[in-house]
């Protein structure tokens, strides 16, 4: 059976992934800490380190890498257009989701986030390995297509204009101290004007092995805060790590969501960015 015929969605449960282990079209990617991966990981999982997903600029620490670096990642993964990628990590999905977002920006959409990551997998007693399997070469690598990248990514100049015109919903998924400016992680602290606050970790159920909370609960809270899920939204954090999980959540809620990968590291370091500080969330 073709892996695409299995209807693997953007979010996959461990029990639904288990029957497909070893499928030639399935590529499992692990973004856990190196120490965790070396000890145990899903069988045949390929380890990717977070720094492979980012490029640092003078003012921003987590922007999308350039095409050459992205091509290197495609080659390292030996990723073809026929494959389906399942990604997980050991922190609830932030780094795994960042890889998914990167792939979406490149035009690759056969992606799934393993709900709960390695914690959910281990809780069910499913098989793991400490071996590093060789990556079989593919006949033809996936060809990067960035023509639709604007559906998934917004950059500083465009976002600044939208903020000044008051025509954008903004989801700040950092901590409350970062949102109010109490904790400084750039030259200036606070949040982008109009941004509503819903911390990324609130969506994780720590009593259920870091799986996502029920979507009805997440959606209710977002609407309670004041978000209109029928209108587009831009999500950001400090370096588009935490906000990557928020991006995936938005997609799962059928929300038209884009990510600002320059994030607060850029906005807070730009000297002329409009900033609000000391304000409680909506």
Phi and psi restraints in degrees (value plus and minus 20) as a CYANA .aco file:
   2 UNK   PHI     -84.8   -44.8
   2 UNK   PSI     120.1   160.1
   3 UNK   PHI     -82.4   -42.4
   3 UNK   PSI     -51.4   -11.4
   4 UNK   PHI     -86.0   -46.0
   4 UNK   PSI     -43.7    -3.7
   5 UNK   PHI     -97.5   -57.5
   5 UNK   PSI     -30.2     9.8
   6 UNK   PHI    -103.9   -63.9
   6 UNK   PSI     -24.4    15.6
   7 UNK   PHI      35.8    75.8
   7 UNK   PSI      27.7    67.7
   8 UNK   PHI     -90.9   -50.9
   8 UNK   PSI      98.8   138.8
   9 UNK   PHI    -105.1   -65.1
   9 UNK   PSI    -195.8  -155.8
  10 UNK   PHI     -85.9   -45.9
  10 UNK   PSI     -46.2    -6.2
  11 UNK   PHI    -141.1  -101.1
  11 UNK   PSI     110.4   150.4
  12 UNK   PHI    -148.8  -108.8
  12 UNK   PSI     119.1   159.1
  13 UNK   PHI    -106.1   -66.1
  13 UNK   PSI     133.8   173.8
  14 UNK   PHI     -76.8   -36.8
  14 UNK   PSI     -62.0   -22.0
  15 UNK   PHI     -87.0   -47.0
  15 UNK   PSI     -44.7    -4.7
  16 UNK   PHI    -104.2   -64.2
  16 UNK   PSI     -43.8    -3.8
  17 UNK   PHI    -100.0   -60.0
  17 UNK   PSI     -55.0   -15.0
  18 UNK   PHI     -68.9   -28.9
  18 UNK   PSI     -67.2   -27.2
  19 UNK   PHI     -84.8   -44.8
  19 UNK   PSI     -35.8     4.2
  20 UNK   PHI    -119.1   -79.1
  20 UNK   PSI     -19.4    20.6
  21 UNK   PHI     -75.7   -35.7
  21 UNK   PSI     113.6   153.6
  22 UNK   PHI      67.8   107.8
  22 UNK   PSI     -23.9    16.1
  23 UNK   PHI     -84.5   -44.5
  23 UNK   PSI     113.0   153.0
  24 UNK   PHI     -83.2   -43.2
  24 UNK   PSI     -42.2    -2.2
  25 UNK   PHI    -115.6   -75.6
  25 UNK   PSI     -18.2    21.8
  26 UNK   PHI    -116.7   -76.7
  26 UNK   PSI     107.6   147.6
  27 UNK   PHI    -139.8   -99.8
  27 UNK   PSI      96.7   136.7
  28 UNK   PHI    -122.4   -82.4
  28 UNK   PSI     108.7   148.7
  29 UNK   PHI    -142.5  -102.5
  29 UNK   PSI     110.5   150.5
  30 UNK   PHI    -128.5   -88.5
  30 UNK   PSI     103.9   143.9
  31 UNK   PHI    -134.3   -94.3
  31 UNK   PSI       6.8    46.8
  32 UNK   PHI     -91.7   -51.7
  32 UNK   PSI     150.5   190.5
  33 UNK   PHI     -79.9   -39.9
  33 UNK   PSI     129.1   169.1
  34 UNK   PHI     -77.1   -37.1
  34 UNK   PSI     -58.6   -18.6
  35 UNK   PHI     -84.3   -44.3
  35 UNK   PSI     -53.8   -13.8
  36 UNK   PHI     -93.5   -53.5
  36 UNK   PSI     -66.9   -26.9
  37 UNK   PHI     -78.9   -38.9
  37 UNK   PSI     -62.4   -22.4
  38 UNK   PHI     -83.9   -43.9
  38 UNK   PSI     -50.1   -10.1
  39 UNK   PHI    -101.6   -61.6
  39 UNK   PSI     -65.5   -25.5
  40 UNK   PHI    -182.6  -142.6
  40 UNK   PSI     128.4   168.4
  41 UNK   PHI    -180.0  -140.0
  41 UNK   PSI     149.2   189.2
  42 UNK   PHI     -82.6   -42.6
  42 UNK   PSI     124.9   164.9
  43 UNK   PHI     -73.9   -33.9
  43 UNK   PSI     112.2   152.2
  44 UNK   PHI      49.7    89.7
  44 UNK   PSI     -10.7    29.3
  45 UNK   PHI     -87.6   -47.6
  45 UNK   PSI     119.8   159.8
  46 UNK   PHI    -115.9   -75.9
  46 UNK   PSI     112.4   152.4
  47 UNK   PHI    -110.1   -70.1
  47 UNK   PSI     108.7   148.7
  48 UNK   PHI    -142.0  -102.0
  48 UNK   PSI     116.9   156.9
  49 UNK   PHI    -116.3   -76.3
  49 UNK   PSI     125.0   165.0
  50 UNK   PHI     -71.8   -31.8
  50 UNK   PSI     -56.0   -16.0
  51 UNK   PHI     -84.0   -44.0
  51 UNK   PSI     -38.3     1.7
  52 UNK   PHI     -93.0   -53.0
  52 UNK   PSI     -33.4     6.6
  53 UNK   PHI    -120.3   -80.3
  53 UNK   PSI     -24.2    15.8
  54 UNK   PHI    -146.2  -106.2
  54 UNK   PSI     139.5   179.5
  55 UNK   PHI    -156.2  -116.2
  55 UNK   PSI     112.2   152.2
  56 UNK   PHI    -114.6   -74.6
  56 UNK   PSI     110.0   150.0
  57 UNK   PHI    -126.5   -86.5
  57 UNK   PSI    -200.0  -160.0
  58 UNK   PHI     -79.3   -39.3
  58 UNK   PSI     -60.7   -20.7
  59 UNK   PHI    -126.4   -86.4
  59 UNK   PSI     -37.5     2.5
  60 UNK   PHI    -143.8  -103.8
  60 UNK   PSI     122.7   162.7
  61 UNK   PHI    -127.9   -87.9
  61 UNK   PSI     -25.8    14.2
  62 UNK   PHI    -157.7  -117.7
  62 UNK   PSI      11.6    51.6
  63 UNK   PHI     -96.8   -56.8
  63 UNK   PSI     142.5   182.5
  64 UNK   PHI     -81.7   -41.7
  64 UNK   PSI     112.6   152.6
  65 UNK   PHI     -82.6   -42.6
  65 UNK   PSI     144.1   184.1
  66 UNK   PHI     -94.0   -54.0
  66 UNK   PSI     151.7   191.7
  67 UNK   PHI     -81.8   -41.8
  67 UNK   PSI     -54.3   -14.3
  68 UNK   PHI     -85.4   -45.4
  68 UNK   PSI     -64.1   -24.1
  69 UNK   PHI     -88.0   -48.0
  69 UNK   PSI     -56.5   -16.5
  70 UNK   PHI     -87.6   -47.6
  70 UNK   PSI     -57.9   -17.9
  71 UNK   PHI     -84.2   -44.2
  71 UNK   PSI     -57.5   -17.5
  72 UNK   PHI     -80.9   -40.9
  72 UNK   PSI     -58.6   -18.6
  73 UNK   PHI     -86.4   -46.4
  73 UNK   PSI     -64.0   -24.0
  74 UNK   PHI     -78.4   -38.4
  74 UNK   PSI     -62.7   -22.7
  75 UNK   PHI     -88.2   -48.2
  75 UNK   PSI     -60.5   -20.5
  76 UNK   PHI     -83.1   -43.1
  76 UNK   PSI     -56.8   -16.8
  77 UNK   PHI    -102.0   -62.0
  77 UNK   PSI     -35.4     4.6
  78 UNK   PHI      30.6    70.6
  78 UNK   PSI      37.6    77.6
  79 UNK   PHI    -113.9   -73.9
  79 UNK   PSI     107.8   147.8
  80 UNK   PHI    -135.3   -95.3
  80 UNK   PSI     143.2   183.2
  81 UNK   PHI     -88.6   -48.6
  81 UNK   PSI     -38.8     1.2
  82 UNK   PHI    -102.1   -62.1
  82 UNK   PSI     -34.1     5.9
  83 UNK   PHI    -104.2   -64.2
  83 UNK   PSI     138.6   178.6
  84 UNK   PHI    -136.5   -96.5
  84 UNK   PSI     111.7   151.7
  85 UNK   PHI    -123.4   -83.4
  85 UNK   PSI     106.8   146.8
  86 UNK   PHI    -133.6   -93.6
  86 UNK   PSI     107.3   147.3
  87 UNK   PHI    -140.0  -100.0
  87 UNK   PSI     124.4   164.4
  88 UNK   PHI    -169.6  -129.6
  88 UNK   PSI     147.2   187.2
  89 UNK   PHI    -166.9  -126.9
  89 UNK   PSI    -185.3  -145.3
  90 UNK   PHI    -135.9   -95.9
  90 UNK   PSI       1.4    41.4
  91 UNK   PHI    -151.8  -111.8
  91 UNK   PSI     -12.3    27.7
  92 UNK   PHI      84.4   124.4
  92 UNK   PSI     -21.0    19.0
  93 UNK   PHI      97.7   137.7
  93 UNK   PSI     -19.1    20.9
  94 UNK   PHI     -83.5   -43.5
  94 UNK   PSI     -77.6   -37.6
  95 UNK   PHI     -89.4   -49.4
  95 UNK   PSI     -57.2   -17.2
  96 UNK   PHI     -80.0   -40.0
  96 UNK   PSI     -62.6   -22.6
  97 UNK   PHI     -87.7   -47.7
  97 UNK   PSI     -51.2   -11.2
  98 UNK   PHI     -83.2   -43.2
  98 UNK   PSI     -59.9   -19.9
  99 UNK   PHI     -84.6   -44.6
  99 UNK   PSI     -61.3   -21.3
 100 UNK   PHI     -79.1   -39.1
 100 UNK   PSI     -65.7   -25.7
 101 UNK   PHI     -81.9   -41.9
 101 UNK   PSI     -63.9   -23.9
 102 UNK   PHI     -76.2   -36.2
 102 UNK   PSI     -65.3   -25.3
 103 UNK   PHI     -85.4   -45.4
 103 UNK   PSI     -59.8   -19.8
 104 UNK   PHI     -80.7   -40.7
 104 UNK   PSI     -61.0   -21.0
 105 UNK   PHI     -82.0   -42.0
 105 UNK   PSI     -48.3    -8.3
 106 UNK   PHI    -109.3   -69.3
 106 UNK   PSI     -22.2    17.8
 107 UNK   PHI      73.4   113.4
 107 UNK   PSI     -11.9    28.1
 108 UNK   PHI    -120.8   -80.8
 108 UNK   PSI     100.9   140.9
 109 UNK   PHI    -142.8  -102.8
 109 UNK   PSI     -19.2    20.8
 110 UNK   PHI    -103.2   -63.2
 110 UNK   PSI      54.2    94.2
 111 UNK   PHI    -150.7  -110.7
 111 UNK   PSI     126.7   166.7
 112 UNK   PHI    -159.7  -119.7
 112 UNK   PSI     121.3   161.3
 113 UNK   PHI    -117.5   -77.5
 113 UNK   PSI     107.0   147.0
 114 UNK   PHI     -96.2   -56.2
 114 UNK   PSI      93.3   133.3
 115 UNK   PHI     -82.8   -42.8
 115 UNK   PSI      99.1   139.1
 116 UNK   PHI      68.0   108.0
 116 UNK   PSI     -32.8     7.2
 117 UNK   PHI      40.0    80.0
 117 UNK   PSI    -166.2  -126.2
 118 UNK   PHI     -83.8   -43.8
 118 UNK   PSI     -48.9    -8.9
 119 UNK   PHI     -85.9   -45.9
 119 UNK   PSI     -64.6   -24.6
 120 UNK   PHI     -86.7   -46.7
 120 UNK   PSI     -57.1   -17.1
 121 UNK   PHI     -83.5   -43.5
 121 UNK   PSI     -66.9   -26.9
 122 UNK   PHI     -87.1   -47.1
 122 UNK   PSI     -55.0   -15.0
 123 UNK   PHI     -81.5   -41.5
 123 UNK   PSI     -46.8    -6.8
 124 UNK   PHI    -113.3   -73.3
 124 UNK   PSI     -19.5    20.5
 125 UNK   PHI      51.2    91.2
 125 UNK   PSI       5.7    45.7
 126 UNK   PHI     -97.7   -57.7
 126 UNK   PSI     140.6   180.6
 127 UNK   PHI     -86.9   -46.9
 127 UNK   PSI     125.9   165.9
 128 UNK   PHI    -152.9  -112.9
 128 UNK   PSI     152.1   192.1
 129 UNK   PHI    -164.9  -124.9
 129 UNK   PSI     136.1   176.1
 130 UNK   PHI    -131.8   -91.8
 130 UNK   PSI     -18.7    21.3
 131 UNK   PHI    -102.5   -62.5
 131 UNK   PSI     125.6   165.6
 132 UNK   PHI    -120.0   -80.0
 132 UNK   PSI      88.9   128.9
 133 UNK   PHI    -101.4   -61.4
 133 UNK   PSI     124.2   164.2
 134 UNK   PHI     -85.6   -45.6
 134 UNK   PSI     130.2   170.2
 135 UNK   PHI    -114.9   -74.9
 135 UNK   PSI      92.6   132.6
 136 UNK   PHI     -84.2   -44.2
 136 UNK   PSI     115.2   155.2
 137 UNK   PHI     -90.3   -50.3
 137 UNK   PSI     128.0   168.0
 138 UNK   PHI    -123.5   -83.5
 138 UNK   PSI     136.6   176.6
 139 UNK   PHI     -87.3   -47.3
 139 UNK   PSI     -57.0   -17.0
 140 UNK   PHI    -163.0  -123.0
 140 UNK   PSI     103.5   143.5
 141 UNK   PHI     -92.2   -52.2
 141 UNK   PSI     132.7   172.7
 142 UNK   PHI     -81.6   -41.6
 142 UNK   PSI     113.9   153.9
 143 UNK   PHI    -112.8   -72.8
 143 UNK   PSI     100.9   140.9
 144 UNK   PHI     -81.9   -41.9
 144 UNK   PSI     114.4   154.4
 145 UNK   PHI    -154.4  -114.4
 145 UNK   PSI      86.4   126.4
 146 UNK   PHI    -120.6   -80.6
 146 UNK   PSI      -5.4    34.6
 147 UNK   PHI     -84.6   -44.6
 147 UNK   PSI     -46.7    -6.7
 148 UNK   PHI    -128.5   -88.5
 148 UNK   PSI      -1.6    38.4
 149 UNK   PHI     -78.9   -38.9
 149 UNK   PSI     -51.0   -11.0
 150 UNK   PHI     -84.3   -44.3
 150 UNK   PSI     -34.8     5.2
 151 UNK   PHI     -92.8   -52.8
 151 UNK   PSI     -38.7     1.3
 152 UNK   PHI    -139.5   -99.5
 152 UNK   PSI     -37.2     2.8
 153 UNK   PHI    -155.8  -115.8
 153 UNK   PSI     121.0   161.0
 154 UNK   PHI    -146.6  -106.6
 154 UNK   PSI     120.7   160.7
 155 UNK   PHI    -128.2   -88.2
 155 UNK   PSI     150.6   190.6
 156 UNK   PHI     -74.8   -34.8
 156 UNK   PSI     -72.5   -32.5
 157 UNK   PHI     -81.3   -41.3
 157 UNK   PSI     -64.4   -24.4
 158 UNK   PHI     -84.7   -44.7
 158 UNK   PSI     -64.3   -24.3
 159 UNK   PHI     -85.9   -45.9
 159 UNK   PSI     -60.9   -20.9
 160 UNK   PHI     -77.1   -37.1
 160 UNK   PSI     -63.5   -23.5
 161 UNK   PHI     -84.2   -44.2
 161 UNK   PSI     -62.7   -22.7
 162 UNK   PHI     -85.7   -45.7
 162 UNK   PSI     -58.8   -18.8
 163 UNK   PHI     -85.6   -45.6
 163 UNK   PSI     -65.4   -25.4
 164 UNK   PHI     -83.8   -43.8
 164 UNK   PSI     -50.6   -10.6
 165 UNK   PHI    -106.3   -66.3
 165 UNK   PSI     -27.8    12.2
 166 UNK   PHI      45.0    85.0
 166 UNK   PSI      15.1    55.1
 167 UNK   PHI    -141.1  -101.1
 167 UNK   PSI      14.3    54.3
 168 UNK   PHI    -162.3  -122.3
 168 UNK   PSI     117.8   157.8
 169 UNK   PHI    -105.3   -65.3
 169 UNK   PSI     117.3   157.3
 170 UNK   PHI    -145.9  -105.9
 170 UNK   PSI     111.8   151.8
 171 UNK   PHI    -132.9   -92.9
 171 UNK   PSI      91.3   131.3
 172 UNK   PHI    -115.1   -75.1
 172 UNK   PSI      95.3   135.3
 173 UNK   PHI    -130.3   -90.3
 173 UNK   PSI       2.4    42.4
 174 UNK   PHI     -99.8   -59.8
 174 UNK   PSI    -194.9  -154.9
 175 UNK   PHI     -91.5   -51.5
 175 UNK   PSI     142.9   182.9
 176 UNK   PHI     -83.4   -43.4
 176 UNK   PSI     -58.3   -18.3
 177 UNK   PHI     -84.0   -44.0
 177 UNK   PSI     -55.6   -15.6
 178 UNK   PHI     -89.7   -49.7
 178 UNK   PSI     -61.9   -21.9
 179 UNK   PHI     -81.2   -41.2
 179 UNK   PSI     -62.9   -22.9
 180 UNK   PHI    -102.4   -62.4
 180 UNK   PSI     -34.0     6.0
 181 UNK   PHI      74.0   114.0
 181 UNK   PSI     -17.5    22.5
 182 UNK   PHI     -84.6   -44.6
 182 UNK   PSI     -57.2   -17.2
 183 UNK   PHI    -124.0   -84.0
 183 UNK   PSI     103.8   143.8
 184 UNK   PHI    -119.3   -79.3
 184 UNK   PSI     102.5   142.5
 185 UNK   PHI    -146.6  -106.6
 185 UNK   PSI      -5.7    34.3
 186 UNK   PHI    -173.7  -133.7
 186 UNK   PSI    -195.2  -155.2
 187 UNK   PHI     -80.7   -40.7
 187 UNK   PSI     -53.9   -13.9
 188 UNK   PHI    -147.5  -107.5
 188 UNK   PSI     132.4   172.4
 189 UNK   PHI    -133.1   -93.1
 189 UNK   PSI     144.9   184.9
 190 UNK   PHI     106.6   146.6
 190 UNK   PSI    -170.8  -130.8
 191 UNK   PHI    -162.8  -122.8
 191 UNK   PSI     147.4   187.4
 192 UNK   PHI     -90.2   -50.2
 192 UNK   PSI     116.0   156.0
 193 UNK   PHI     -72.8   -32.8
 193 UNK   PSI     111.7   151.7
 194 UNK   PHI      69.2   109.2
 194 UNK   PSI     -27.8    12.2
 195 UNK   PHI     -90.1   -50.1
 195 UNK   PSI     116.2   156.2
 196 UNK   PHI    -118.2   -78.2
 196 UNK   PSI     130.5   170.5
 197 UNK   PHI    -128.7   -88.7
 197 UNK   PSI     103.6   143.6
 198 UNK   PHI    -165.3  -125.3
 198 UNK   PSI      84.4   124.4
 199 UNK   PHI     -84.3   -44.3
 199 UNK   PSI     117.9   157.9
 200 UNK   PHI     -77.4   -37.4
 200 UNK   PSI     -61.0   -21.0
 201 UNK   PHI     -89.3   -49.3
 201 UNK   PSI     -36.5     3.5
 202 UNK   PHI     -81.8   -41.8
 202 UNK   PSI     -45.5    -5.5
 203 UNK   PHI    -100.9   -60.9
 203 UNK   PSI     -26.1    13.9
 204 UNK   PHI    -117.9   -77.9
 204 UNK   PSI     120.2   160.2
 205 UNK   PHI    -120.9   -80.9
 205 UNK   PSI      82.7   122.7
 206 UNK   PHI     -94.1   -54.1
 206 UNK   PSI     -34.6     5.4
 207 UNK   PHI    -108.3   -68.3
 207 UNK   PSI     -23.5    16.5
 208 UNK   PHI    -149.3  -109.3
 208 UNK   PSI      24.3    64.3
 209 UNK   PHI      37.7    77.7
 209 UNK   PSI      19.6    59.6
 210 UNK   PHI      44.2    84.2
 210 UNK   PSI       1.5    41.5
 211 UNK   PHI     -90.4   -50.4
 211 UNK   PSI     142.0   182.0
 212 UNK   PHI     -88.7   -48.7
 212 UNK   PSI     127.5   167.5
 213 UNK   PHI     -82.2   -42.2
 213 UNK   PSI     141.3   181.3
 214 UNK   PHI     -74.5   -34.5
 214 UNK   PSI     118.8   158.8
 215 UNK   PHI     -83.5   -43.5
 215 UNK   PSI     -51.2   -11.2
 216 UNK   PHI     -81.4   -41.4
 216 UNK   PSI     -58.4   -18.4
 217 UNK   PHI     -89.1   -49.1
 217 UNK   PSI     -64.0   -24.0
 218 UNK   PHI     -83.5   -43.5
 218 UNK   PSI     -66.0   -26.0
 219 UNK   PHI     -83.7   -43.7
 219 UNK   PSI     -61.9   -21.9
 220 UNK   PHI     -81.0   -41.0
 220 UNK   PSI     -62.6   -22.6
 221 UNK   PHI     -87.2   -47.2
 221 UNK   PSI     -62.3   -22.3
 222 UNK   PHI     -80.4   -40.4
 222 UNK   PSI     -62.6   -22.6
 223 UNK   PHI     -90.0   -50.0
 223 UNK   PSI     -54.5   -14.5
 224 UNK   PHI     -83.4   -43.4
 224 UNK   PSI     -56.8   -16.8
 225 UNK   PHI     -88.8   -48.8
 225 UNK   PSI     -47.2    -7.2
 226 UNK   PHI     105.2   145.2
 226 UNK   PSI     -14.2    25.8
 227 UNK   PHI     -95.5   -55.5
 227 UNK   PSI     123.0   163.0
 228 UNK   PHI    -125.5   -85.5
 228 UNK   PSI      86.4   126.4
 229 UNK   PHI     -94.2   -54.2
 229 UNK   PSI     -22.7    17.3
 230 UNK   PHI    -111.7   -71.7
 230 UNK   PSI     -26.1    13.9
 231 UNK   PHI    -135.4   -95.4
 231 UNK   PSI     130.1   170.1
 232 UNK   PHI     -79.7   -39.7
 232 UNK   PSI     135.3   175.3
 233 UNK   PHI    -161.8  -121.8
 233 UNK   PSI     131.7   171.7
 234 UNK   PHI    -137.0   -97.0
 234 UNK   PSI     112.3   152.3
 235 UNK   PHI    -132.7   -92.7
 235 UNK   PSI     126.7   166.7
 236 UNK   PHI    -172.1  -132.1
 236 UNK   PSI     140.8   180.8
 237 UNK   PHI    -158.0  -118.0
 237 UNK   PSI    -151.2  -111.2
 238 UNK   PHI    -112.2   -72.2
 238 UNK   PSI     -58.8   -18.8
 239 UNK   PHI    -167.5  -127.5
 239 UNK   PSI       7.0    47.0
 240 UNK   PHI      33.7    73.7
 240 UNK   PSI      32.3    72.3
 241 UNK   PHI    -132.3   -92.3
 241 UNK   PSI     -80.8   -40.8
 242 UNK   PHI     -84.6   -44.6
 242 UNK   PSI     -58.6   -18.6
 243 UNK   PHI     -90.6   -50.6
 243 UNK   PSI     -33.2     6.8
 244 UNK   PHI     -87.0   -47.0
 244 UNK   PSI     -60.1   -20.1
 245 UNK   PHI     -84.9   -44.9
 245 UNK   PSI     -59.7   -19.7
 246 UNK   PHI     -81.4   -41.4
 246 UNK   PSI     -58.0   -18.0
 247 UNK   PHI     -78.8   -38.8
 247 UNK   PSI     -67.5   -27.5
 248 UNK   PHI     -84.3   -44.3
 248 UNK   PSI     -60.9   -20.9
 249 UNK   PHI     -79.3   -39.3
 249 UNK   PSI     -64.3   -24.3
 250 UNK   PHI     -78.4   -38.4
 250 UNK   PSI     -63.7   -23.7
 251 UNK   PHI     -82.7   -42.7
 251 UNK   PSI     -60.6   -20.6
 252 UNK   PHI     -86.2   -46.2
 252 UNK   PSI     -46.1    -6.1
 253 UNK   PHI    -109.8   -69.8
 253 UNK   PSI     -11.9    28.1
 254 UNK   PHI      39.1    79.1
 254 UNK   PSI      13.8    53.8
 255 UNK   PHI    -112.9   -72.9
 255 UNK   PSI     119.1   159.1
 256 UNK   PHI     -98.6   -58.6
 256 UNK   PSI      76.2   116.2
 257 UNK   PHI    -143.3  -103.3
 257 UNK   PSI     116.7   156.7
 258 UNK   PHI    -143.3  -103.3
 258 UNK   PSI     139.3   179.3
 259 UNK   PHI    -133.4   -93.4
 259 UNK   PSI     122.4   162.4
 260 UNK   PHI    -120.5   -80.5
 260 UNK   PSI      78.4   118.4
 261 UNK   PHI     -98.4   -58.4
 261 UNK   PSI     -39.2     0.8
 262 UNK   PHI     -82.0   -42.0
 262 UNK   PSI     -58.1   -18.1
 263 UNK   PHI      38.5    78.5
 263 UNK   PSI    -183.9  -143.9
 264 UNK   PHI     -86.8   -46.8
 264 UNK   PSI     -47.4    -7.4
 265 UNK   PHI     -79.6   -39.6
 265 UNK   PSI     -50.6   -10.6
 266 UNK   PHI    -108.6   -68.6
 266 UNK   PSI     -70.3   -30.3
 267 UNK   PHI     -80.4   -40.4
 267 UNK   PSI     -62.4   -22.4
 268 UNK   PHI     -95.2   -55.2
 268 UNK   PSI     -38.0     2.0
 269 UNK   PHI    -115.0   -75.0
 269 UNK   PSI     -42.1    -2.1
 270 UNK   PHI     -88.4   -48.4
 270 UNK   PSI     106.3   146.3
 271 UNK   PHI     -86.7   -46.7
 271 UNK   PSI     -44.5    -4.5
 272 UNK   PHI    -127.1   -87.1
 272 UNK   PSI     -11.5    28.5
 273 UNK   PHI     -88.1   -48.1
 273 UNK   PSI     114.5   154.5
 274 UNK   PHI     -89.2   -49.2
 274 UNK   PSI     115.9   155.9
 275 UNK   PHI    -158.2  -118.2
 275 UNK   PSI     123.3   163.3
 276 UNK   PHI    -136.4   -96.4
 276 UNK   PSI     113.0   153.0
 277 UNK   PHI    -153.8  -113.8
 277 UNK   PSI     137.1   177.1
 278 UNK   PHI      55.0    95.0
 278 UNK   PSI     -10.9    29.1
 279 UNK   PHI    -120.9   -80.9
 279 UNK   PSI     114.3   154.3
 280 UNK   PHI     -92.9   -52.9
 280 UNK   PSI     133.9   173.9
 281 UNK   PHI     -86.2   -46.2
 281 UNK   PSI     145.4   185.4
